[in-house]
Amino acid sequence: MSTTTIRLAGRDDIANVAEWNRAMAWETERKQLDPQVLLRGVQAVLDEPRRGFYLVAERDGAAAGCLLVTYEWSDWRNGDFWWIQSVYVAPQARRGGVFRSLYAEVAKRAKEAGAVGLRLYVETENHRAQNTYQELGMEQCHYFMYEQML
């Protein structure tokens, strides 16, 4: 039986997290991301904790996945939503509870910090992930997401 542990990412994790972000973008959207931009982006989170934090999952001592948490202030609720982003589980660790362990740790930390809720977005065609999120107690929101790149 494999043991999963969750820890905060550190500087030694930058290369792994950046590579996982690259792999996730390719798997989910067929987007090729610039590896140097990814490295700088991951490092920027570690340099400025106000941006958020990464959690890393390890199975039997080997890194198996990660996610990013960022914050969104809600004036309606006078508190922060914690956004779960950049989720990646290594192929050999999938369907083994790694994401569930990461999610449980985020939920625990969010409650301790007084967050008002957890949010994430998911590709419209990623039904496996949607089912997982629903099984964890998350509900689909009634919002659509729009963006404009600058």
N, C-alpha and C positions, 0 to 999 in steps of 0.2 A: 504494500500500500504506500503510495507516494504521499509525502508531507508537503503542504504548501505553506510558505511563510510570506508575509507582506512587509515591506520596508520602504522608507523614503528613498528615493533615488539620490545618488550623490554624483560627484564629478566623474568617478570611475564608470558610471553608467551612460555617459553622454553618447558615446559611439553606438552602443546597443540601442538606446532609445531612438536615436536618429535613424538608424537602419530599420528599426521596426516601424517607424513612421513612414519611411519610404515604401516598405513592403505593404503596409496597410493601405496607403494611397493607391498603389498599383492593384492590389487585390480587390478593393471596393469600387474604385472609380477609373481604373486603368490610366491613372495620372502618373507621369514621371516627374518626381520632385528633385530639385537640385540638392545633392548631398551636402554641399558646403552651407547652403542656406539652412538646411535642417540642423546641422551641427550648431550653427550660431543661434538658431531658434531655441533649441533645447538648452543650450548654455545660458541664454537670456532668462529663461525661467529660473534656473538655479542661481543666477546673479541677482535677481529681483524677486524675492518671495511674494511681493504684492501681486505678481502675475499669476501665481498658483504654485502647484507642486506636482511632481511625478511620484507615483507609487510603482514599485517593482515587485512582481511575484516571483518567488523562487520555489522550484520543486526539487526536493532532495539536494538542495544547495546550488542548483543551476538556475540562472535567470530564465524565466518561462513566459514573461509577459509584462505589460505595463499599462498605465493610463495616466492621463493628465487631468488635474482638477484646476479649473479657473473659477473666478467669482463674478457674479452679476448682482449689483445692488438693486433691490426692489423697494422703491419708495412706498408702494402700496402696502407692503408688509413690514417695512422698517427692518429689513434684514437681507442677508445674502442668500441667493441661490448658488449652489455649487454645481458647476457644469462639468460633466464627465466627458472627456475628449480623448482623441488619439489612443483609443483602445486597441491593444494588439496582444494576442496570445500566439505564441510560437506553434506552428502546425503540429508538432509532436506532443504538445500539451493540451490541445483543444479537446473539448468535451470531457474534461477531467476536473472541472470545478475551479479552474484558475480565475476566470472572470468573476465567478460567484464570490470567491475569497477577496478579490480586489474590491468588488462592490460592497461587501460587508464591511470592509475596513473604511471605505469612503463614508458609508452611512454612519458608522460609529464616530469617526472624526467629525463629521458634519454636525451630528447631534451634540457632541461635546463642545463644539465651537458656537453653537446657537444658530446654525444655518436654518433657513425656513423651508428648504426643499432641495431636492436633487433634480437635475435636468440633463438631458443629452439629446443629440439628434442622431438619426440613423437613416441610411439610404432607404428610399421607398421600396426597393426590391429586395432588401436584406431581411427576408421573413424569418430566418433562423434567429438572427439577433433580436428582432422584434418580439418573437416568442419568448426568448430568454428574459428580456426586460419585463415583459408582462408577468412571467413566472416569479420574478423578484418583487412584484407588487407595484411596478411603475404602470402608469396609464398614459395612453396617447392623448396629447394636448389637442386643443382645437385651433392652434396657431399654425400658419404656414410660415416658412422661413424665406426671407428675401435677402439679397445681398447686391452690393455694387462694389466691384474691385476698384481700388484707387492706385 
